[in-house]
Amino acid sequence: MAKVNINFFMLLVAFMLYNSCMISGESTLGDDWQPIDDLDDPWLIRITKFAVDVHNQNDHASLIWKGVVAGWNKKDEVFGTYYKTTIAATDGAAQNNYEAIVWDVPRQRLVLKSFTGPF
């Protein structure tokens, strides 16, 4: 019983430290982004479409997803994978690029961390 409580306590402390880093804006993963070679990967396409959809909902925008221009990821075994992507999207007649960072929380959900642009 004591071993389970210690493991739970350690997990709780790690989670609290991670959340404090996220709240303060610091990344626990550093800047070691790895390039994504397959920009046609169905999961990457799903993530970028998710980013555009959430941005549209949050900002009352009407961007239309056109494709993935570039992508990077960084993985953490405990906290999931972050995807930093450059997305081509149209806003009316103008096509621009946007940068989105999406957090793929293990076994849970996707979270849009940031969406910037156009640039």
C-alpha positions, -999 to +999 in steps of 0.1 A: +000+000+000+028+024+009+045+018-025+013+028-044+010+060-023+046+069-030+041+063-068+009+084-067+026+112-048+056+112-073+031+114-102+012+141-085+043+162-080+054+157-116+020+168-128+020+199-106+055+209-118+044+204-154+013+225-149+033+253-133+056+254-163+027+255-187+010+283-167+042+303-166+047+298-203+079+278-199+082+246-219+094+215-202+105+201-236+130+227-246+135+238-282+143+205-297+117+205-325+122+177-350+111+182-386+082+162-400+091+148-434+057+135-445+035+165-448+008+143-463+005+122-431-032+118-423-026+125-386-007+157-394-035+168-417-061+161-390-041+181-365-038+211-388-075+210-397-083+208-360-061+240-354-079+259-381-114+248-369-106+258-333-091+291-344-123+298-364-145+290-334-124+310-309-118+341-331-151+340-351-129+337-382-136+319-415-103+305-426-104+276-450-077+250-446-056+245-478-027+224-468+004+219-446+034+239-456+058+227-429+058+208-396+079+200-366+072+179-335+087+173-301+077+143-280+076+136-243+067+101-231+046+114-202+031+146-215+025+138-251+035+154-284+036+190-295+032+198-332+043+232-346+029+236-381+028+261-408-006+260-424-018+274-457-053+288-454-075+312-473-094+341-458-117+353-485-096+356-517-063+359-499-042+328-492-017+332-463+004+310-440-004+306-403+015+289-375-002+266-350+010+247-320-011+218-311-006+196-280-016+159-285-024+148-249-018+111-245-050+091-247-072+122-243-075+150-268-059+177-289-053+211-274-047+242-296-019+261-277-014+289-302-024+301-336-007+331-352-006+348-386-011+356-413+025+359-424 
